[in-house]
Amino acid sequence: MKTVFKSNKEIILSHTLTYFNFLNCSLAALIISTGQIKNMLFMGIVICNAAIGIIQELKVKKLINSISIVHQTTVKKIAAGGILSIPINKISVEDRILLENGDQIAADGIIEKARGLEVNESLLTGESKPVIKKRGDSVYSGSFIVAGEGQCRITHIKEDSYAAKLLIKAKTKRRATSEMQTVIKKIIKYVSFFIIPIGIILYFVQRISDGVDYATAVIGTTAGIIGMIPEGLVLLTSVSFTLGVGRLARKRALVQEMEAIEALARINVLCCDKTGTITTGNQEVIKTIPLAPFTSEKIEAIMRAMTYAYSEKNATGKALTACFPPKIKKNIKETLPFSSERKYSGVTFEDWGSFVLGAPDLLISEERRTSILGMCSKYTEKGCRVLLLSCVRSLGKRAAELEEISPYALIVLTDEIREDAKETFQFFEHAGVKIKVISGDNPATVSSIALRAGLKGAGKYIDAGELPEDIDELCQVINHYTVFGRVTPEQKQRIIHAFQKSGNTTGMVGDGVNDVLAIKDADCGIAMAAGSSAAKQSAHIVLMDSDFASMTNIVDEGRTIIANIERVSALYLTKTIYSLILCIMFIILRQSYPFIPVQLSLIGGTAIGIPSFFLTLEKNTKVVSGGFLRHILYISLPCALLIVIGIGLVGIIAPLVGLTEEGVATANLIIGGAISILVVFFVSFPMNRKRVALCILISFLFTAGILFFPDFFGIKETFLGIR
């Protein structure tokens, strides 16, 4: 399994050795040189922020590691005593590894044995067409088995592997998208660029133009710089994402990329396979229908020989094996394993000829197409799955290559629908998330099952063979259907791309190797822990209980995390905006900065620190859409401008009404604090008892600070300083 966490040392360093921490320490050193130690109060907040970040990340890392160890990806090593299951990181050169359908190849190697082995190398080459592997062929880490089985000898591991060399060349790795982190990084980038030159100019303007002493200029400059630093915003997002990973882990979801939490919260189209989501994944054969002139005994003999020749380990294979126990046959000449692309498997016997088993519409002779498909429809309309056993001249890699097709029997299977499927679909409907079922099975069958499970619009289905190749046309078509049947792995990927191009945030839930391409390209790829290793390695989030119903709690949690960050970010950005504007304004006016650091600590503690702590812990599952920057600027920009205008008016009115320096400082502090608290009121809507109590508490604390500690906060003894 991939991990979202760094080492303990890296975690500590990432929270301590930062640009803003160095800047804060430098400012603290300057304040010490002035002797006004009380203005170093902001360093207490800096230290607390770093400590909270480190403790929380270490705590969550411990939780995630405990889950990852239990569910880490393993490989089957062939040893003298038999087959051993070992972690991927324990693989050594010259080890012999067993390869089975659905496995992701963990290291480069040479094939020593192969039975119908086909490998998808699209994660390395970009070419999604399966590659047939025989003895002596090379296989590469990062590729995965789509059909057959085999054995390979490991030749390269870790940094020596082909995949690792490609990664070094590429230098970048595809990750889940996070609009929020992208915006915050841009804010930090631009603020970091301007903060030092503005601070230097502000200091000299105060010293030269306003004629203040060294200590006053340092204190004013420090206040301006501290106000511009958005470090609380950085801590808020990092800690919230970290805590989110921990909360999701407690809900049995292993987050492999932190950015996936935001993508999960913003999903409005969720694509899923039928198996493991609507159904439990368990199947059983309920009927075998021999087609004249063949008898039940003949069909059973062929099927028992086929299950021996190639025992599929997926749900269908297990159901067939249970119904037709394998019977040893020594006359097997050739095998063709099942793959999602061709949709059938086959075996050639020396004395019986060649047989294929799979989708009826592909393995049927033209003269019997109407009658046999008519028989199939009676069962597919009830939600059953029908396989056709046919005799052919010889095995072909594609249905178009099959000749002399002679249908032998229909085999009817049924799926078990999950008990909680209906409630799960209702949740997503109310949450504004569209569910799209993408399956390799017959669309009518999938549609019937989805309708039984309560999926709204499941009656609108289409065979993927009818979908247009052009991506723009596909974007128009896919919105009209809920169920897509007969979908190949490549088509699943193209459907995901089409939804994304249409402006949707997509999620893909799957468990099989046929879902890998779609999972890796979705905005948030989700795999079942019980699924193939290739699916789990490609996913951003792994459902440890392999239960699709748990997606309701996980989406709720993701939305809570992101919605709360979005609300609280307005508090931090308001301070950054008005501090930046005030610095520029007072540089132009050639006057001292209107705040001192300890005053900003009072505003920050009451109007930002306390509210952000409570609001980020609050349950809030409001639907989150795109436009993070627009949302936070909608509140923060007007309020920041209001503070700037208020302080500007105080500067104009003060000489007219005889307001002293203490009075001006008091008025500026009240304006800055009151409007900052007003921002808390705005982000708290709609109000409830807890939010009303929070607003009353911070208003009381701010007022008490001014009334009972005026000298400490630099406003002397007189209230408003009017004499």
C-alpha angles and dihedrals in degrees: 000000000000116000129221094205136083127219119285090256092051091049092053093045093047090058097042111031097059133134093245093047090054089048092050092048091050090051090048090053090052091050090051088056089058094051093231095122095168088072088066090074088109089068089066088059091047092052093046091049092053093045093049091048093049096045094047095046093048090048094051092043089058090052094048093047091053090055095041093053091054094046102030118141114263137188131215110247118199107226137167091263094049135269116346125194108221134171116262092245090060094062115120134193112273092026114137114228130195113230121205136173110287096022121129112223107244100195141011115276151150121257112242099171131019136179110184089324115181124176131198109216097175093118087063106029104022089234108120098190110111116251119220111230126203135177111303095023121125124242125195135215112257095038121101141212115255099172141009129006139260150152129256138188114228114240104166134023138187114341093007093060124106092242092053091051090050090050091052090051093047093044089194133081126205111246138176112280122253117186090180096056091043091055094045092050090052091050091051092045095054095040090049090052095053103032100080099045092044090050093051093048091047091053095051093043090056093045098045107027103030093037096224124153126258096264095050092047092050092048093048093046092048090052091051094049095044090052092054095049108100093196092131089059091054092049092046094056097041095047093042092051090046094049088045090057088052095048091048089049089056087054089055097258120126111209111209096180121031092213088065089075091068093043088050091052094050097047113129098164118048116188120195142169120245095238114076094010110054093014131038092239093247118122137179135192107245100174143013116202115194114209116223130298093021123090132223090246092055092048093049092050092052094045093049089051091048094050088052093047093053119006107195113209096207123099094271093048092050091050092050092047091051091051096039108033109210115263118200113249122178097194098077109136104172139000131205111193123216117266131180091236099058096027097215142073130213147193132199117211121195094228102026103041128225127330132185129196124196147075110012096218089059100042102047135105116239095238092058099034097102097047097043096044088049089056090047093051091060088064100034090055087061091052097260126137119232127203124191123217111206136173115229137184093247139340117274130192090229132035090241089064095057117106137187093021114194116183113223108173148344118234116200122205132179133208127224111235117222114251093226097044094102094052090046093054091047090053093054092046091055090044091057095247118138115219117215119187112211113186140163090222130092108296093225090053093049092045092053092049092047091051090051088051091054101251109160113234093014089134089073103084139152138191109245089227087072095054116110120250094220110092094217092053089046090055089058096045103046095063090065095060137062100185125050117189135188089027119167120214090255091052091051088055092048092049089054090050091049093053090048092049088052089062099261129135104229135205125192122201117192145139107195136080088249089065096054098093092050094043094053094049099043119101086243117017115198125190135185117244089225091055131090120305089237091060092048093048091051096047129094092210129027121204103221095198091046089228118139090201089068087068088081093064092040095052089046090053093047092050092049092053096048097039091053093047089050092052097045094044088072089065093056097041092052090061093046093050099047092042091053093047093045091051091053092042095052091044088057092044089045092227137128119277109265097231137054122214096255090056091053088049089058092049093043094047097048102032100033116014101047096039094047091052093054098036095051090054093050123105109249121156099169111151109268118216131182125277102079095168093046091052096051094041089053088072106020100050098053091044092048091050089048090056091048092049091047093051090045091053091049089055090051097044098041096080091044095056098033096250112176125223088261089051093050091049091049093048092048091049092049092048093047093045097042095050092044089054087048087060088057089053091052096050090045094063127150088050125221132172095275094049093047089051090049093051092048091048097052092044089053093047093049093048092046090052092055096042100043103030105034095140093050091053093047101253098107124219102304118086108236087353094251112157 
